């Protein structure tokens, strides 16, 4: 039914369109499937925000082969073949998805990074309204915003922070770890989660906060956190990374040895940690604490090359390259 509704919408929209851009949400690629189902007489771009189908996800997320997986794979190949162009938020994800005998389609692939939204409104103007009561100025706030999943284990972050604050009385008094957003029921069921809730330096806000509030807290944080799953490689471009780059934050990046996050921040970035290493987290927090005390957090903020790689200017340039490619392809088809 949903597929048919998309086809009906495209019948109306495609008539007067110069270009159609297909976005998905989560594992739902219905717009892409509807576009690939027939010829619409208009060029269209398939945007892959994450790996798809499910069996292309990295461990520990990967789906096992199944009848739904086979169905998705069939549509995936049809989308890749029939789309006028393909777009991905990172080169690593592009290479991850267009692998094997689909590598031939990389010639029509373009990199359009995730972008921050109205992040400028989150800049620190001295106001504190709307933020949690204990989000006090003058404290060393470490903020993770987003749902905590059992796949993206928070335990290296939590244990690393515990070791860090236990290293000195001033840290216990001045450092706070904030976990904002929903928490997977499997995590909530663990004894160590219940123990975490009683830690004097940890604050958990398990309900969904508004995007604006979460953004303002990250803007005022000393360090913002990205947590990825334990694994060898992560092709994901976390949406929050775009916000943190635009805010030019110091980023505690808990990420696999090969990842889009590392590609952007660079291997020499001082706050990189492996997802299963509490020791690395504690060490990175020590570096950030020293920079914070010295008033030099800006020196460990996200590097400018990373900020520019995920900037509107970079996206506009790549869109221009894509439009030029599509125009050239249209001319060749008409000859």
C-alpha positions as CSV (number, residue, x, y, z in Angstrom):
1,X,0.0,0.0,0.0
2,X,2.8,2.4,0.9
3,X,4.6,1.5,-2.3
4,X,1.5,2.3,-4.4
5,X,1.0,5.6,-2.6
6,X,4.6,6.6,-3.5
7,X,4.0,5.6,-7.1
8,X,0.8,7.8,-7.2
9,X,2.7,10.7,-5.7
10,X,5.5,10.4,-8.3
11,X,3.0,10.3,-11.1
12,X,1.8,13.8,-10.0
13,X,5.2,15.2,-9.1
14,X,7.4,13.9,-11.9
15,X,5.5,15.6,-14.6
16,X,6.8,19.1,-13.8
17,X,10.1,18.2,-12.1
18,X,13.6,18.7,-13.5
19,X,15.1,16.3,-10.9
20,X,13.8,14.0,-8.2
21,X,15.9,13.2,-5.1
22,X,15.0,10.1,-3.1
23,X,15.6,10.1,0.6
24,X,14.9,7.1,3.0
25,X,14.4,6.9,6.7
26,X,16.0,4.2,8.8
27,X,15.6,0.9,6.8
28,X,12.7,2.3,4.7
29,X,13.8,2.8,1.1
30,X,10.2,2.8,-0.4
31,X,10.8,6.1,-2.3
32,X,13.8,4.6,-4.0
33,X,11.9,1.4,-4.8
34,X,9.0,3.3,-6.3
35,X,11.3,5.4,-8.5
36,X,13.1,2.2,-9.7
37,X,9.8,0.5,-10.5
38,X,9.3,2.2,-13.9
39,X,10.6,4.9,-16.2
40,X,9.4,8.4,-15.1
41,X,10.9,10.5,-17.8
42,X,12.9,12.6,-15.3
43,X,16.4,12.1,-13.9
44,X,16.5,11.0,-10.3
45,X,19.0,10.5,-7.5
46,X,19.0,7.7,-5.0
47,X,20.5,8.8,-1.6
48,X,21.8,6.1,0.7
49,X,22.0,7.6,4.2
50,X,23.1,4.3,5.7
51,X,24.0,0.8,4.4
52,X,21.1,-1.0,2.7
53,X,20.0,-3.7,2.5
54,X,20.2,-5.0,6.1
55,X,22.8,-7.7,5.3
56,X,25.2,-4.9,4.3
57,X,25.2,-3.5,7.8
58,X,28.5,-4.1,9.7
59,X,28.6,-6.3,12.7
60,X,27.0,-6.2,15.2
61,X,24.0,-4.8,13.4
62,X,24.1,-7.1,10.3
63,X,21.0,-9.0,9.3
64,X,21.2,-12.6,8.4
65,X,20.2,-13.6,4.9
66,X,16.4,-14.2,4.8
67,X,13.5,-13.9,2.4
68,X,13.0,-10.1,3.3
69,X,16.8,-9.7,2.8
70,X,16.7,-11.3,-0.6
71,X,13.8,-9.1,-1.5
72,X,15.8,-6.0,-0.4
73,X,18.9,-7.1,-2.3
74,X,16.9,-7.5,-5.5
75,X,15.5,-3.9,-5.1
76,X,18.9,-2.6,-4.1
77,X,20.4,-3.8,-7.4
78,X,17.5,-2.4,-9.4
79,X,17.9,1.0,-7.7
80,X,21.6,1.2,-8.3
81,X,21.2,0.3,-11.9
82,X,18.3,2.5,-12.8
83,X,19.1,5.7,-10.7
84,X,20.5,8.5,-12.8
85,X,22.9,9.2,-10.0
86,X,23.7,7.9,-6.5
87,X,24.6,9.9,-3.4
88,X,26.2,9.0,-0.1
89,X,27.2,11.1,3.0
90,X,30.7,9.7,2.9
91,X,33.2,8.0,0.6
92,X,33.5,5.1,3.0
93,X,29.8,4.4,2.9
94,X,29.8,4.7,-0.9
95,X,32.6,2.1,-1.2
96,X,30.8,-0.1,1.4
97,X,27.5,-0.2,-0.6
98,X,28.9,-0.2,-4.1
99,X,31.0,-3.3,-3.7
100,X,31.6,-6.4,-5.7
101,X,30.0,-6.3,-9.2
102,X,28.3,-3.0,-8.2
103,X,31.6,-1.2,-8.2
104,X,31.0,-0.3,-11.8
105,X,28.3,2.2,-10.7
106,X,30.8,4.3,-8.6
107,X,31.2,6.5,-11.7
108,X,27.8,8.0,-11.0
109,X,28.2,8.3,-7.2
110,X,28.6,11.6,-5.4
111,X,29.4,12.5,-1.8
112,X,26.8,14.7,-0.1
113,X,27.7,15.0,3.6
114,X,25.1,15.3,6.3
115,X,24.7,19.0,7.3
116,X,24.0,20.7,10.5
117,X,20.6,22.4,10.7
118,X,20.1,25.8,12.4
119,X,23.1,25.3,14.7
120,X,23.9,29.0,14.8
121,X,21.0,29.5,17.2
122,X,22.7,27.1,19.6
123,X,25.8,29.3,20.0
124,X,26.5,30.4,23.6
125,X,25.0,33.9,24.2
126,X,25.2,33.6,28.0
127,X,21.6,32.5,28.4
128,X,20.8,29.4,30.4
129,X,17.1,29.2,30.0
130,X,15.6,25.9,29.0
131,X,18.6,23.8,30.1
132,X,18.7,21.3,33.0
133,X,19.0,23.0,36.4
134,X,22.4,21.3,37.1
135,X,23.9,22.2,33.8
136,X,26.0,24.8,35.6
137,X,28.4,27.2,33.9
138,X,32.0,26.7,34.9
139,X,31.7,22.9,35.0
140,X,33.5,20.3,32.8
141,X,30.4,18.9,31.0
142,X,30.8,15.8,28.9
143,X,27.6,15.4,26.8
144,X,26.3,12.5,24.8
145,X,23.0,13.2,22.9
146,X,21.1,10.4,21.2
147,X,19.6,7.0,21.9
148,X,21.8,4.5,23.6
149,X,21.5,1.1,21.9
150,X,22.8,-2.2,23.0
151,X,24.8,-2.4,19.8
152,X,26.4,1.0,20.5
153,X,27.7,-0.1,23.9
154,X,28.1,2.9,26.3
155,X,30.2,0.9,28.8
156,X,33.6,2.1,27.6
157,X,32.4,5.7,28.0
158,X,30.9,5.1,31.4
159,X,33.8,3.1,32.8
160,X,36.3,5.5,31.3
161,X,34.5,8.5,32.8
162,X,34.3,6.8,36.2
163,X,38.1,6.2,36.2
164,X,38.7,9.8,35.1
165,X,36.6,11.3,37.9
166,X,38.0,8.9,40.5
167,X,41.5,10.3,39.8
168,X,41.0,13.5,41.8
169,X,38.7,15.4,44.1
170,X,38.4,18.4,41.8
171,X,37.3,16.2,38.9
172,X,34.6,14.6,41.2
173,X,33.4,18.1,42.1
174,X,33.6,19.7,38.7
175,X,33.1,17.0,36.0
176,X,29.7,15.8,34.9
177,X,28.7,13.1,32.3
178,X,25.4,13.8,30.6
179,X,23.5,11.1,28.8
180,X,20.6,12.6,26.9
181,X,17.9,10.5,25.1
182,X,16.3,7.1,25.1
183,X,18.0,4.0,26.5
184,X,17.6,0.5,25.1
185,X,15.6,-1.8,27.4
186,X,18.5,-4.4,27.4
187,X,20.8,-1.7,28.8
188,X,18.3,-0.6,31.4
189,X,18.0,-4.2,32.5
190,X,21.7,-4.5,33.4
191,X,22.9,-4.1,37.0
192,X,25.7,-1.8,36.0
193,X,23.1,0.6,34.5
194,X,21.3,0.8,37.8
195,X,24.7,1.4,39.4
196,X,25.4,4.2,36.9
197,X,22.2,6.0,37.9
198,X,23.5,6.4,41.4
199,X,26.9,7.9,40.4
200,X,27.2,11.4,41.8
201,X,28.9,12.8,38.6
202,X,26.5,11.2,36.1
203,X,23.3,12.7,34.9
204,X,20.8,10.7,32.8
205,X,17.9,12.3,31.0
206,X,16.2,9.3,29.4
207,X,13.3,11.1,27.8
208,X,13.5,12.6,24.3
209,X,14.7,16.2,24.4
210,X,13.9,18.7,21.7
211,X,16.6,19.0,19.0
212,X,17.2,22.6,20.0
213,X,17.7,21.8,23.7
214,X,20.1,18.9,22.9
215,X,22.0,21.2,20.5
216,X,22.3,24.0,23.0
217,X,23.7,21.6,25.6
218,X,26.2,20.3,23.1
219,X,27.2,23.8,22.2
220,X,27.9,24.6,25.8
221,X,29.5,21.3,26.6
222,X,33.3,21.1,27.2
223,X,33.4,17.9,25.3
224,X,30.7,16.3,23.1
225,X,30.6,12.5,22.6
226,X,30.0,10.1,19.7
227,X,29.6,6.4,20.5
228,X,29.8,3.7,17.8
229,X,29.5,0.0,18.1
230,X,32.4,-2.4,18.8
231,X,33.6,-3.7,15.5
232,X,36.3,-3.6,12.9
233,X,34.7,-0.9,10.6
234,X,31.9,1.6,10.7
235,X,30.7,3.1,7.4
236,X,28.1,5.3,9.1
237,X,28.2,9.1,9.1
238,X,26.5,9.8,12.4
239,X,24.1,12.7,12.0
240,X,25.2,14.3,15.2
241,X,28.8,14.5,13.8
242,X,27.6,17.2,11.4
243,X,26.3,19.3,14.3
244,X,29.5,18.9,16.3
245,X,31.6,19.8,13.4
246,X,29.6,22.9,12.7
247,X,29.8,23.8,16.4
248,X,33.6,23.2,16.2
249,X,33.5,21.2,19.4
250,X,36.1,19.0,21.1
251,X,34.7,15.5,20.2
252,X,35.3,12.4,22.3
253,X,35.1,10.0,19.3
254,X,34.5,6.4,20.5
255,X,34.8,4.7,17.1
256,X,36.2,1.5,15.4
257,X,39.7,1.4,13.9
258,X,38.2,2.1,10.5
259,X,35.3,4.5,10.3
260,X,33.9,7.6,8.7
261,X,34.4,9.5,12.0
262,X,38.1,8.7,11.9
263,X,38.3,9.6,8.2
264,X,37.0,13.0,8.9
265,X,38.8,13.8,12.2
266,X,42.1,12.3,11.1
267,X,44.1,9.6,12.8
268,X,46.1,12.1,14.8
269,X,43.1,13.6,16.4
270,X,43.8,13.5,20.2
271,X,40.3,12.3,21.4
272,X,39.9,9.2,19.3
273,X,39.1,6.0,21.3
274,X,38.2,2.4,20.5
275,X,34.7,1.4,21.5
276,X,36.0,-1.4,23.8
277,X,38.7,0.6,25.6
278,X,37.7,2.4,28.8
279,X,41.4,3.2,29.3
280,X,41.5,5.2,26.1
281,X,38.4,7.1,27.1
282,X,39.9,8.0,30.5
283,X,43.1,9.1,28.8
284,X,41.2,11.3,26.3
285,X,39.2,12.9,29.0
286,X,42.4,13.7,30.9
287,X,43.7,15.5,27.7
288,X,40.4,17.4,27.4
289,X,40.4,18.3,31.2
290,X,43.9,19.7,30.9
291,X,42.9,21.8,27.9
292,X,39.8,23.0,29.6
293,X,41.7,24.0,32.7
294,X,44.2,25.9,30.6
295,X,41.4,27.6,28.6
296,X,42.7,25.9,25.4
297,X,39.8,23.6,24.5
298,X,39.8,25.2,21.0
299,X,43.1,23.6,20.3
300,X,41.5,20.1,20.4
301,X,38.3,21.0,18.6
302,X,37.4,19.3,15.4
303,X,40.0,20.2,12.8
304,X,39.1,22.7,10.1
305,X,39.5,20.2,7.3
306,X,36.8,18.1,8.9
307,X,34.5,21.1,9.4
308,X,34.9,22.1,5.7
309,X,34.4,18.5,4.5
310,X,30.9,18.6,6.0
311,X,30.1,22.2,5.2
312,X,27.3,23.6,3.0
313,X,30.0,24.8,0.6
314,X,31.3,21.3,0.1
315,X,27.8,20.0,-0.5
316,X,26.9,22.8,-3.0
317,X,30.1,22.1,-4.9
318,X,29.3,18.4,-5.1
319,X,25.7,19.1,-6.2
320,X,27.1,21.3,-9.0
321,X,29.3,18.4,-10.1
322,X,26.3,16.1,-10.0
323,X,24.1,18.4,-12.0
324,X,26.8,18.7,-14.6
325,X,27.1,14.9,-14.8
326,X,23.3,14.5,-15.2
327,X,23.2,17.2,-17.9
328,X,26.0,15.4,-19.8
329,X,24.2,12.1,-19.5
330,X,20.9,13.5,-20.8
331,X,22.7,15.0,-23.8
332,X,24.4,11.6,-24.6
333,X,21.0,9.8,-24.3
334,X,19.4,12.2,-26.7
335,X,22.1,11.9,-29.4
